[in-house]
Amino acid sequence: MRKKKSGAAAAIIGFGLAALAAAMLLGADWAYPMIAELYPLGSGFITLMFGLCILSVFGNLLFLLATRLRASKPGRVLHALVFVLSGAVFVYCFILSFGLDKALTGAYTSAEFMTGLRGVLPLLPVVLGAVLLLCLLRSKDKKLPRAIFAVLLALCLAAAALFVCIPADDLFADRTDSSGLITPVFTSTNLLEGASVTEESLQTGESPDAVKLLCDDEAAWTPQPGMDNSFAEIKLRESASFNTAVIEELGNQVQYFRLQAFVDGKWKTIYQSEKIQSLRLCSFDTVTTDRIRLSIDKFRGKAAAEISSLRLYNEQARPAEDFNVTVYQRLDGDVPSQILKLSEEEIDTYARYYDVYSTVLVFGAVNWQNDEMGFGFDDGETGFARELSALKELISRRSNKEHQVKLVCTALADGAWGDGHNGVNVYMKQHWETIADKMLDFMKKYDLDGLDIDWEYPVTAADWECYDKFIERLDEGMKKIKPDAILSAALSAGQIGMSKETLARFEQIQYMAYDGNDEDGYQSSLEQAQRGLLDFVEKGVDLKQVNIGIAAYGRPLNAGAYWAKWREVQGGDSLYWNSLQYNVTEGGQLFDGAFCSPALAGDKAAYALLSGVGGVMVFRLACDKTMDDPNAVACGLENTLKRLIIGW
């Protein structure tokens, strides 16, 4: 009987571990793109892990049943293997969910812990309830096995400690809710105050509730998916002009929406896009009307969406001399010396980019072999000097000569020269002082306005210590050459292991808010940028340093390793609005890809400006359409900048 009890206890504990592993894996959806790139199976590794979790859950349940039927010795051996598997998947998912791998690098913070906790918390009661139920069913009015009772008691005590030590707002923050996000600050008033709902579409059995769009409480309009789009028509108190809308959704059901205005006797679409999510800011040309309509055209599934609010503003242009609009540009894509050989009209068209961008980051031109600086040109540094001079000539051809453009060079980048993403970590340990000094000489020689660092990423605590010392030496040396020199770094949210003192040294932080496929495959959404900004704030970064990243390229919805240029995507007027593009061709593959549409790029710029963020960044220029095409990402940015910033 003792073996039966211990076998049953092991089966229940194994069940709990496997179920917790599955819950943590479900809650760690933010890590799926990283996992897909890290393992040979790609996204199939996630499926494999889910499969192992389910196998462990049912393996333990079957053995628990077998203990009633006197499991054979081979059965006990088999369960021992299942139990070990349960423990292994639990350990892996625990490390993944709570980001414990960062503890080895000395970069672990409470943010990683809270992310894991929020992910697993919704399913934790279900798992513990299932374990408790198995205990009760197995116990037959006897005492619970001591080991299981101890585990449950420990979990309850841990939960109680969390409730006491962690504010409820932090513990239960809904990752799909607008609470906690950095919210825009408007100088104008909400024009929907005092408005009324005049009509809304209703499915069979649905009750009207669109008036909740205009309320400040927690209630929400619940448009239902059906044969036609769901809409709410609203009449303003009086005719008014506006150029900005803010829509908030509870969840992620909306997959396509439109905002329409009644102008000249007919409905005119003034904005359309995919996804609303927590807080969607929409920037568009000024329109004047007294009637608007919000239409939800596509849903994720059969469930209703929950739209908690809609607001309209008429934001006026304001001074914003310090707002950054930065772009990465290679010298071997659109080759500057070759562009200067084109017609005058073509040169001037290309130079229009520099009416939009205020900082140009020359990327992919410099490489390192230990402590020797190299250049990515057939004729070495001579080629670099030639193309840099041609680029300066192109910038001088911009139409707005009052618009200042800074020229910065990425002087350190890993993964760009076949050295992988650990190449820099190897040679910087020995040569960081020499490399810093040579970069300073390089900056002075070519009269650059600054240097950019794309070190992705230090791994160990020693690597991060080297990073800190390197940046300190570089920053102090740059300021001696040019007091207003720009020190820039490309960083991802969550990959910030340097000291706060080091972070404070950067004039610009290029926040790579892309390549993070969400549950629908979108890789550069506004929601992704908003959530990532919170990581920077928690690490003590001044948002004035941060530029929100915009991808001028697309990625497959399944996070496959293909990068399609926006320049090569064909289409009509819808290209301006739609980030999702079907049947994209790249690398001999045909796929549906997620981009950052011109409209969304403009929204990111508006969000940055209105939220006190330093600016935006585009990667990279040669992927974008030229500015004689209104569907260029740069045109989307320009439209917003001219709308909201005086003299841009």
C-alpha positions as CSV (number, residue, x, y, z in Angstrom):
1,M,0.0,0.0,0.0
2,R,2.9,2.3,0.7
3,K,4.2,2.0,-2.8
4,K,0.7,2.6,-4.2
5,K,0.5,5.8,-2.2
6,S,3.9,7.0,-3.2
7,G,3.2,6.1,-6.8
8,A,-0.1,8.1,-6.7
9,A,1.7,11.0,-5.1
10,A,4.4,11.0,-7.8
11,A,1.7,10.9,-10.5
12,I,-0.2,13.8,-9.0
13,I,3.0,15.9,-8.6
14,G,4.1,15.0,-12.1
15,F,0.7,16.0,-13.4
16,G,1.0,19.4,-11.6
17,L,4.4,20.0,-13.0
18,A,3.4,19.2,-16.5
19,A,0.2,21.3,-16.3
20,L,2.1,24.2,-14.9
21,A,4.7,23.9,-17.7
22,A,1.9,24.1,-20.3
23,A,0.4,27.1,-18.5
24,M,3.7,28.9,-18.5
25,L,4.4,28.1,-22.1
26,L,1.0,29.5,-23.0
27,G,1.7,32.7,-21.0
28,A,5.1,33.1,-22.7
29,D,3.7,33.9,-26.1
30,W,6.0,37.0,-26.2
31,A,9.0,34.6,-26.6
32,Y,7.7,32.6,-29.5
33,P,9.5,34.6,-32.2
34,M,12.8,34.3,-30.3
35,I,12.2,30.5,-29.9
36,A,11.5,30.2,-33.6
37,E,14.8,31.8,-34.5
38,L,16.8,30.0,-31.8
39,Y,16.0,26.3,-32.5
40,P,16.5,24.3,-35.8
41,L,12.8,23.3,-35.7
42,G,11.8,27.0,-35.8
43,S,8.2,27.6,-34.7
44,G,7.8,23.8,-34.7
45,F,9.8,23.7,-31.5
46,I,6.9,25.5,-29.7
47,T,4.5,22.8,-31.0
48,L,7.0,20.1,-29.8
49,M,7.1,21.6,-26.3
50,F,3.3,21.8,-26.1
51,G,3.2,18.2,-27.3
52,L,5.6,17.1,-24.6
53,C,3.6,19.0,-21.9
54,I,0.4,17.2,-23.0
55,L,2.1,13.9,-23.2
56,S,3.3,14.4,-19.6
57,V,-0.1,15.4,-18.4
58,F,-1.8,12.4,-19.8
59,G,1.0,10.0,-18.9
60,N,0.7,11.0,-15.3
61,L,-3.1,10.7,-15.4
62,L,-2.8,7.2,-16.9
63,F,-0.4,6.0,-14.3
64,L,-2.6,7.5,-11.5
65,L,-5.4,5.3,-12.9
66,A,-3.1,2.4,-13.2
67,T,-2.2,2.6,-9.5
68,R,-5.8,1.6,-8.7
69,L,-5.3,-1.4,-11.0
70,R,-1.9,-2.4,-9.5
71,A,0.5,-1.1,-12.1
72,S,3.1,-3.6,-13.2
73,K,6.9,-3.0,-12.8
74,P,7.3,-2.0,-16.4
75,G,4.5,0.5,-15.9
76,R,6.3,2.0,-13.0
77,V,9.5,2.3,-15.0
78,L,7.6,3.9,-17.8
79,H,6.0,6.4,-15.4
80,A,9.4,7.2,-13.9
81,L,10.4,8.3,-17.4
82,V,7.2,10.4,-17.7
83,F,7.9,11.9,-14.3
84,V,11.4,12.9,-15.4
85,L,10.0,14.4,-18.6
86,S,7.4,16.3,-16.5
87,G,10.2,17.8,-14.4
88,A,12.3,18.7,-17.5
89,V,9.5,20.5,-19.3
90,F,8.6,22.3,-16.1
91,V,12.2,23.5,-15.6
92,Y,12.5,24.6,-19.2
93,C,9.2,26.5,-19.2
94,F,9.9,28.1,-15.8
95,I,13.2,29.4,-17.0
96,L,11.6,30.7,-20.3
97,S,8.5,32.2,-18.7
98,F,10.4,34.0,-15.9
99,G,13.5,34.9,-18.0
100,L,15.9,33.2,-15.5
101,D,18.5,32.8,-18.2
102,K,19.2,36.6,-17.7
103,A,20.1,35.9,-14.1
104,L,23.3,34.3,-15.4
105,T,24.3,37.5,-17.1
106,G,23.5,39.7,-14.1
107,A,20.8,41.4,-16.1
108,Y,17.7,40.0,-14.3
109,T,15.2,42.5,-12.9
110,S,11.7,42.4,-11.5
111,A,10.3,43.1,-14.9
112,E,11.1,39.5,-16.1
113,F,9.5,38.1,-13.0
114,M,6.4,40.1,-13.4
115,T,6.1,39.2,-17.1
116,G,6.2,35.5,-16.2
117,L,3.8,35.9,-13.3
118,R,1.2,37.7,-15.4
119,G,1.5,35.1,-18.1
120,V,0.9,32.1,-15.8
121,L,-1.5,33.7,-13.3
122,P,-4.8,33.4,-15.3
123,L,-4.3,29.6,-15.6
124,L,-2.8,29.0,-12.1
125,P,-6.1,28.5,-10.4
126,V,-7.2,25.9,-13.0
127,V,-4.0,23.9,-12.5
128,L,-4.1,24.0,-8.7
129,G,-7.8,23.2,-8.8
130,A,-7.1,20.2,-11.0
131,V,-4.3,19.0,-8.7
132,L,-6.5,19.4,-5.6
133,L,-9.4,17.6,-7.3
134,L,-7.1,14.6,-8.1
135,C,-5.9,14.6,-4.5
136,L,-9.5,14.5,-3.2
137,L,-10.6,11.8,-5.6
138,R,-7.6,9.7,-4.7
139,S,-7.7,10.2,-1.0
140,K,-11.1,8.5,-0.3
141,D,-11.7,10.6,2.8
142,K,-8.1,9.9,4.0
143,K,-5.4,12.5,4.5
144,L,-3.8,13.9,1.5
145,P,-0.4,12.6,0.7
146,R,2.0,14.7,2.7
147,A,4.2,15.6,-0.2
148,I,1.3,17.0,-2.2
149,F,-0.1,18.8,0.8
150,A,3.3,20.5,1.3
151,V,3.4,21.6,-2.3
152,L,-0.1,23.1,-2.2
153,L,0.6,24.8,1.1
154,A,3.8,26.3,-0.3
155,L,2.0,27.6,-3.3
156,C,-0.7,29.1,-1.2
157,L,1.9,30.8,1.0
158,A,3.7,32.1,-2.0
159,A,0.5,33.4,-3.5
160,A,-0.3,35.2,-0.1
161,A,3.2,36.7,-0.1
162,L,2.6,38.0,-3.7
163,F,-0.7,39.7,-2.7
164,V,1.0,41.3,0.3
165,C,4.3,42.4,-1.4
166,I,3.1,43.3,-4.9
167,P,0.5,46.0,-5.6
168,A,-2.6,44.6,-7.1
169,D,-2.4,46.9,-10.1
170,D,1.0,45.4,-11.0
171,L,-0.1,41.8,-10.3
172,F,-3.3,41.8,-12.3
173,A,-2.4,44.3,-15.0
174,D,-4.1,43.2,-18.2
175,R,-1.6,43.0,-21.0
176,T,-4.3,43.8,-23.5
177,D,-5.8,46.7,-21.6
178,S,-4.8,50.3,-22.0
179,S,-4.1,50.8,-18.3
180,G,-0.4,51.2,-17.6
181,L,0.5,52.3,-21.1
182,I,2.2,55.6,-21.7
183,T,-0.8,57.7,-22.9
184,P,-0.6,60.6,-25.3
185,V,-1.2,64.1,-24.1
186,F,-3.5,66.3,-26.2
187,T,-3.7,70.0,-26.4
188,S,-7.2,70.0,-27.8
189,T,-10.4,68.7,-26.2
190,N,-12.3,65.5,-27.1
191,L,-14.9,66.5,-29.7
192,L,-17.1,63.6,-28.9
193,E,-18.1,65.0,-25.5
194,G,-21.8,65.6,-25.7
195,A,-22.2,63.5,-28.9
196,S,-24.9,60.9,-29.4
197,V,-25.3,57.5,-31.1
198,T,-27.8,57.8,-33.9
199,E,-27.5,54.3,-35.4
200,E,-25.8,51.0,-34.9
201,S,-25.9,47.7,-36.7
202,L,-27.4,44.8,-34.7
203,Q,-27.1,41.0,-35.2
204,T,-30.1,38.8,-34.2
205,G,-30.6,39.0,-30.5
206,E,-28.1,41.7,-30.0
207,S,-28.9,44.7,-27.7
208,P,-27.8,48.2,-28.6
209,D,-24.8,49.3,-26.6
210,A,-22.8,51.6,-28.9
211,V,-23.5,54.5,-26.5
212,K,-20.8,53.0,-24.2
213,L,-18.2,54.2,-26.7
214,L,-18.9,57.7,-25.3
215,C,-18.7,56.8,-21.6
216,D,-15.7,57.0,-19.4
217,D,-16.5,53.9,-17.4
218,E,-15.4,50.3,-17.9
219,A,-18.4,49.5,-20.2
220,A,-17.7,48.7,-23.8
221,W,-19.5,48.6,-27.2
222,T,-19.6,44.9,-28.3
223,P,-19.8,44.8,-32.1
224,Q,-20.7,41.3,-33.3
225,P,-19.2,39.4,-36.2
226,G,-21.8,38.6,-38.9
227,M,-22.5,38.7,-42.6
228,D,-21.9,42.4,-42.8
229,N,-19.6,44.8,-41.0
230,S,-20.6,46.1,-37.6
231,F,-20.8,49.9,-37.2
232,A,-21.8,52.7,-34.8
233,E,-22.9,56.0,-36.2
234,I,-22.3,59.1,-34.0
235,K,-23.5,62.7,-34.3
236,L,-21.3,65.4,-32.8
237,R,-22.9,68.3,-30.9
238,E,-21.9,70.5,-33.9
239,S,-19.8,70.3,-37.0
240,A,-16.1,70.2,-36.1
241,S,-12.7,69.7,-37.6
242,F,-10.4,66.9,-36.4
243,N,-7.2,65.0,-37.4
244,T,-6.7,62.5,-34.7
245,A,-8.7,59.6,-33.3
246,V,-8.0,57.4,-30.3
247,I,-9.7,54.0,-30.1
248,E,-9.4,51.6,-27.1
249,E,-10.2,47.9,-27.2
250,L,-10.4,45.3,-24.5
251,G,-8.6,42.4,-26.1
252,N,-7.5,41.7,-29.6
253,Q,-10.6,40.7,-31.6
254,V,-10.6,43.5,-34.2
255,Q,-8.6,42.6,-37.3
256,Y,-9.7,45.5,-39.6
257,F,-11.6,48.7,-39.0
258,R,-12.6,51.9,-40.7
259,L,-13.3,55.4,-39.5
260,Q,-15.7,57.3,-41.8
261,A,-17.0,60.9,-42.0
262,F,-20.2,62.2,-43.6
263,V,-18.9,64.8,-46.1
264,D,-20.7,66.4,-49.1
265,G,-23.7,64.1,-48.7
266,K,-21.9,60.7,-48.6
267,W,-19.7,58.6,-46.3
268,K,-16.0,59.0,-46.9
269,T,-13.4,56.7,-45.3
270,I,-10.8,58.9,-43.6
271,Y,-8.8,56.1,-41.9
272,Q,-8.6,52.3,-42.1
273,S,-6.2,49.8,-40.7
274,E,-5.7,46.4,-39.1
275,K,-5.9,46.0,-35.3
276,I,-7.1,48.3,-32.5
277,Q,-5.9,46.6,-29.3
278,S,-5.2,48.5,-26.1
279,L,-4.8,52.1,-27.4
280,R,-4.8,52.8,-31.1
281,L,-3.9,56.3,-32.1
282,C,-4.9,57.2,-35.7
283,S,-3.5,60.3,-37.4
284,F,-5.0,61.5,-40.7
285,D,-5.7,64.6,-42.8
286,T,-8.1,67.1,-41.2
287,V,-11.7,66.5,-41.9
288,T,-14.8,68.6,-41.0
289,T,-18.1,67.0,-40.3
290,D,-20.9,66.5,-37.7
291,R,-21.3,62.7,-38.3
292,I,-18.8,59.9,-38.0
293,R,-19.0,56.1,-38.3
294,L,-16.7,53.5,-36.7
295,S,-16.9,50.2,-38.7
296,I,-15.5,46.9,-37.5
297,D,-15.0,44.9,-40.8
298,K,-13.1,41.9,-39.6
299,F,-12.9,39.9,-36.4
300,R,-10.4,37.3,-35.1
301,G,-13.1,34.7,-34.6
302,K,-16.8,34.4,-33.7
303,A,-16.6,36.3,-30.4
304,A,-17.7,39.9,-30.1
305,A,-15.1,42.7,-29.8
306,E,-15.1,45.1,-26.9
307,I,-14.5,48.7,-27.9
308,S,-14.3,50.7,-24.7
309,S,-13.9,54.2,-26.1
310,L,-13.6,56.5,-29.1
311,R,-12.2,60.0,-28.9
312,L,-11.6,62.7,-31.5
313,Y,-9.1,65.6,-31.4
314,N,-7.9,68.4,-33.6
315,E,-4.2,68.7,-32.8
316,Q,-2.4,71.8,-34.0
317,A,1.2,71.8,-35.2
318,R,3.6,72.6,-32.4
319,P,7.4,73.4,-32.2
320,A,9.4,70.2,-31.8
321,E,13.0,70.9,-32.7
322,D,14.3,68.0,-30.7
323,F,12.1,65.4,-32.2
324,N,14.2,62.7,-34.0
325,V,13.3,61.0,-37.3
326,T,16.2,58.7,-37.8
327,V,16.9,56.2,-40.7
328,Y,19.5,53.5,-41.2
329,Q,21.1,53.6,-44.6
330,R,23.6,51.3,-46.3
331,L,26.0,52.7,-48.9
332,D,25.9,49.5,-50.9
333,G,22.2,49.3,-51.4
334,D,21.2,52.5,-53.0
335,V,24.8,53.5,-53.9
336,P,25.1,57.3,-53.4
337,S,27.7,57.7,-56.2
338,Q,25.5,55.8,-58.6
339,I,22.4,57.9,-57.7
340,L,24.3,61.1,-58.4
341,K,24.7,59.8,-62.0
342,L,21.0,59.8,-62.6
343,S,18.9,62.6,-64.0
344,E,18.5,65.8,-62.0
345,E,14.8,64.9,-61.4
346,E,15.7,61.5,-60.1
347,I,18.4,62.9,-57.8
348,D,16.0,65.5,-56.4
349,T,13.4,62.8,-55.8
350,Y,15.8,60.7,-53.9
351,A,17.0,63.7,-51.9
352,R,13.5,64.2,-50.7
353,Y,14.2,61.5,-48.1
354,Y,16.4,64.0,-46.3
355,D,13.5,66.5,-45.9
356,V,11.9,63.9,-43.7
357,Y,14.8,62.4,-41.8
358,S,16.9,64.4,-39.3
359,T,19.5,61.7,-38.5
360,V,21.0,59.3,-41.1
361,L,22.8,56.3,-39.6
362,V,25.2,54.8,-42.1
363,F,25.0,51.1,-41.5
364,G,27.0,48.1,-42.7
365,A,30.1,50.1,-43.8
366,V,32.5,49.3,-41.0
367,N,33.6,45.9,-39.6
368,W,36.2,44.7,-37.2
369,Q,38.8,41.9,-37.3
370,N,39.9,41.8,-33.7
371,D,41.2,45.4,-33.3
372,E,41.6,46.2,-37.0
373,M,38.9,48.4,-38.6
374,G,37.7,47.2,-42.0
375,F,35.4,48.6,-44.6
376,G,32.7,46.7,-46.7
377,F,33.9,47.9,-50.1
378,D,36.0,46.3,-52.8
379,D,38.4,49.2,-52.5
380,G,38.3,49.4,-48.7
381,E,38.4,52.7,-47.0
382,T,38.7,54.5,-50.3
383,G,35.3,53.2,-51.3
384,F,33.8,54.3,-47.9
385,A,35.2,57.8,-48.3
386,R,33.8,58.1,-51.8
387,E,30.3,56.9,-50.9
388,L,30.2,59.0,-47.7
389,S,31.1,62.1,-49.7
390,A,28.4,61.2,-52.3
391,L,25.9,60.8,-49.5
392,K,26.7,64.2,-48.1
393,E,26.1,65.6,-51.6
394,L,22.7,63.9,-51.8
395,I,21.7,65.2,-48.4
396,S,22.7,68.8,-49.5
397,R,20.2,68.4,-52.4
398,R,17.2,68.3,-50.0
399,S,14.6,70.9,-50.8
400,N,14.3,72.3,-47.3
401,K,17.7,73.7,-46.6
402,E,16.6,74.9,-43.1
403,H,16.0,71.3,-42.1
404,Q,19.1,70.0,-40.2
405,V,20.4,66.5,-41.0
406,K,22.9,64.8,-38.7
407,L,25.2,62.1,-40.2
408,V,26.1,59.2,-37.8
409,C,27.9,56.0,-38.6
410,T,27.4,52.5,-37.1
411,A,30.9,51.8,-36.0
412,L,30.3,48.5,-34.2
413,A,27.7,45.8,-35.3
414,D,27.7,42.1,-34.9
415,G,25.9,39.6,-37.0
416,A,26.4,41.7,-40.1
417,W,29.7,40.2,-41.3
418,G,29.2,36.5,-40.8
419,D,30.5,36.5,-37.3
420,G,27.2,35.7,-35.7
421,H,25.6,37.5,-32.8
422,N,28.5,36.6,-30.4
423,G,31.3,37.8,-32.6
424,V,31.6,41.2,-30.9
425,N,31.7,39.5,-27.4
426,V,34.8,37.6,-28.4
427,Y,37.1,40.4,-29.6
428,M,35.8,43.2,-27.4
429,K,37.0,41.4,-24.3
430,Q,40.6,42.0,-25.4
431,H,40.5,45.0,-27.6
432,W,37.7,47.3,-26.3
433,E,40.0,50.2,-25.4
434,T,41.8,50.1,-28.8
435,I,38.5,49.8,-30.7
436,A,37.0,52.8,-28.8
437,D,40.1,54.9,-29.6
438,K,40.1,54.0,-33.3
439,M,36.4,54.8,-33.5
440,L,37.1,58.3,-32.1
441,D,39.8,58.8,-34.7
442,F,37.4,57.6,-37.4
443,M,34.7,60.0,-36.3
444,K,37.1,63.0,-36.3
445,K,38.6,62.1,-39.6
446,Y,35.3,62.0,-41.5
447,D,33.7,64.8,-39.5
448,L,30.8,62.7,-38.4
449,D,28.1,63.9,-36.0
450,G,28.2,60.8,-33.9
451,L,28.6,57.1,-33.7
452,D,26.1,54.2,-33.4
453,I,26.6,50.9,-31.6
454,D,24.6,47.8,-32.7
455,W,26.0,45.2,-30.2
456,E,23.3,42.5,-30.1
457,Y,24.0,41.5,-27.3
458,P,26.5,41.0,-24.5
459,V,25.8,37.6,-22.9
460,T,27.6,37.3,-19.6
461,A,28.0,39.7,-16.7
462,A,31.6,40.2,-17.9
463,D,30.3,41.2,-21.4
464,W,28.0,43.8,-19.9
465,E,30.8,45.2,-17.7
466,C,32.9,45.5,-20.9
467,Y,30.0,47.2,-22.6
468,D,29.7,49.8,-19.8
469,K,33.5,50.6,-19.8
470,F,33.5,50.8,-23.6
471,I,30.5,53.2,-23.8
472,E,32.0,55.4,-21.0
473,R,35.3,55.7,-22.9
474,L,33.6,56.3,-26.2
475,D,31.2,59.0,-24.8
476,E,33.8,61.0,-23.1
477,G,36.1,60.9,-26.1
478,M,33.3,61.9,-28.5
479,K,32.3,65.0,-26.3
480,K,35.9,66.2,-26.6
481,I,35.7,66.1,-30.4
482,K,32.1,67.5,-30.6
483,P,30.3,68.6,-27.5
484,D,26.9,67.9,-29.2
485,A,28.0,64.5,-30.7
486,I,25.3,61.9,-30.9
487,L,26.0,58.5,-29.2
488,S,23.4,56.0,-30.4
489,A,22.7,52.4,-29.7
490,A,20.3,49.8,-31.2
491,L,18.4,48.0,-28.4
492,S,15.4,45.7,-28.0
493,A,13.0,45.9,-25.1
494,G,13.9,43.4,-22.5
495,Q,17.6,43.2,-23.7
496,I,18.9,46.0,-21.6
497,G,21.7,44.8,-19.3
498,M,23.9,47.8,-19.1
499,S,24.0,50.1,-16.1
500,K,21.7,53.1,-15.7
501,E,24.8,55.3,-15.9
502,T,25.6,53.8,-19.3
503,L,22.0,54.2,-20.5
504,A,22.1,57.9,-19.6
505,R,25.0,58.5,-21.9
506,F,23.0,57.8,-25.1
507,E,21.5,60.7,-27.0
508,Q,19.5,58.3,-29.1
509,I,18.3,54.8,-28.4
510,Q,17.1,53.0,-31.5
511,Y,14.3,50.9,-30.1
512,M,13.9,47.9,-32.5
513,A,10.1,47.7,-32.2
514,Y,9.8,45.1,-35.0
515,D,10.4,41.4,-35.7
516,G,8.2,40.5,-32.7
517,N,5.4,38.6,-34.4
518,D,2.3,38.7,-32.2
519,E,-0.5,36.1,-32.0
520,D,-1.7,37.1,-35.5
521,G,1.8,37.3,-37.0
522,Y,2.1,41.1,-37.1
523,Q,5.7,42.1,-36.6
524,S,5.7,45.9,-36.1
525,S,2.4,46.8,-34.5
526,L,1.8,50.0,-32.4
527,E,0.9,47.7,-29.4
528,Q,4.3,46.1,-29.6
529,A,6.0,49.5,-29.5
530,Q,3.8,50.7,-26.6
531,R,4.5,47.6,-24.5
532,G,8.2,47.8,-25.1
533,L,8.5,51.4,-24.0
534,L,7.4,50.2,-20.5
535,D,10.6,48.1,-20.3
536,F,12.7,51.1,-21.1
537,V,10.9,53.2,-18.5
538,E,11.4,50.5,-15.9
539,K,15.1,50.4,-16.6
540,G,15.3,54.1,-15.9
541,V,15.6,55.4,-19.5
542,D,14.4,58.9,-20.3
543,L,11.8,58.5,-23.1
544,K,13.3,61.5,-24.8
545,Q,16.3,59.3,-25.6
546,V,14.1,56.6,-27.4
547,N,13.2,56.4,-31.1
548,I,10.4,53.9,-31.8
549,G,11.5,51.5,-34.6
550,I,9.6,51.2,-37.9
551,A,10.3,48.4,-40.3
552,A,10.5,49.3,-44.0
553,Y,10.5,45.5,-44.7
554,G,8.1,42.7,-44.1
555,R,8.2,39.3,-42.3
556,P,6.1,36.2,-42.9
557,L,3.1,35.9,-40.5
558,N,4.7,32.6,-39.3
559,A,7.9,34.4,-38.4
560,G,9.9,32.7,-41.1
561,A,13.4,33.9,-42.0
562,Y,12.5,36.1,-45.0
563,W,12.8,39.8,-45.2
564,A,10.7,41.4,-48.0
565,K,11.3,45.0,-49.1
566,W,8.4,47.4,-49.0
567,R,9.8,48.9,-52.2
568,E,9.0,45.7,-54.1
569,V,5.4,45.3,-52.9
570,Q,2.9,46.2,-55.6
571,G,-0.6,47.5,-55.1
572,G,-2.9,50.5,-55.3
573,D,-4.1,53.0,-52.8
574,S,-4.7,50.3,-50.1
575,L,-1.0,50.0,-49.7
576,Y,-1.0,53.2,-47.7
577,W,-3.2,51.7,-45.1
578,N,-2.7,48.0,-45.0
579,S,0.3,46.4,-43.1
580,L,-0.8,42.9,-44.0
581,Q,0.1,42.0,-47.6
582,Y,-0.8,38.7,-49.4
583,N,1.3,36.6,-51.7
584,V,4.6,38.4,-51.1
585,T,7.6,36.9,-52.9
586,E,11.1,36.8,-51.4
587,G,13.9,34.2,-51.6
588,G,11.9,32.1,-54.0
589,Q,9.1,31.8,-51.4
590,L,5.5,33.0,-51.5
591,F,4.0,34.1,-48.2
592,D,1.6,36.5,-46.5
593,G,3.7,39.2,-44.8
594,A,3.3,41.8,-42.1
595,F,4.8,45.2,-42.8
596,C,4.5,48.7,-41.2
597,S,2.3,50.6,-43.6
598,P,2.8,54.3,-44.3
599,A,-0.3,55.1,-42.2
600,L,0.9,53.0,-39.3
601,A,4.4,54.6,-39.5
602,G,2.7,58.0,-39.3
603,D,0.7,56.8,-36.3
604,K,3.9,55.7,-34.5
605,A,5.4,59.2,-35.1
606,A,2.2,60.9,-33.8
607,Y,2.2,58.6,-30.7
608,A,5.9,59.3,-30.0
609,L,5.4,63.0,-30.3
610,L,2.2,63.2,-28.2
611,S,3.6,60.8,-25.6
612,G,6.9,62.6,-25.0
613,V,9.1,59.9,-26.8
614,G,12.2,61.2,-28.5
615,G,11.2,60.2,-32.0
616,V,11.1,57.3,-34.5
617,M,13.6,55.3,-36.4
618,V,13.2,53.5,-39.8
619,F,15.2,50.4,-40.8
620,R,16.2,50.8,-43.5
621,L,16.0,53.4,-46.3
622,A,16.7,51.1,-49.3
623,C,13.7,48.9,-48.4
624,D,11.3,51.8,-48.8
625,K,9.7,53.1,-51.9
626,T,11.0,56.4,-53.3
627,M,9.1,59.5,-52.3
628,D,7.5,60.0,-55.7
629,D,5.3,57.1,-54.6
630,P,2.7,58.3,-52.1
631,N,2.8,54.8,-50.6
632,A,6.4,55.2,-49.3
633,V,6.8,54.8,-45.6
634,A,8.7,58.1,-45.6
635,C,5.6,59.7,-47.1
636,G,3.5,58.4,-44.2
637,L,5.9,59.9,-41.8
638,E,6.1,63.2,-43.7
639,N,2.3,63.5,-43.7
640,T,2.2,63.3,-39.9
641,L,5.2,65.5,-39.3
642,K,3.8,68.3,-41.5
643,R,0.5,67.9,-39.7
644,L,1.9,68.1,-36.1
645,I,5.3,69.9,-36.2
646,I,5.8,73.5,-37.3
647,G,8.3,73.9,-40.1
648,W,9.1,70.2,-40.7
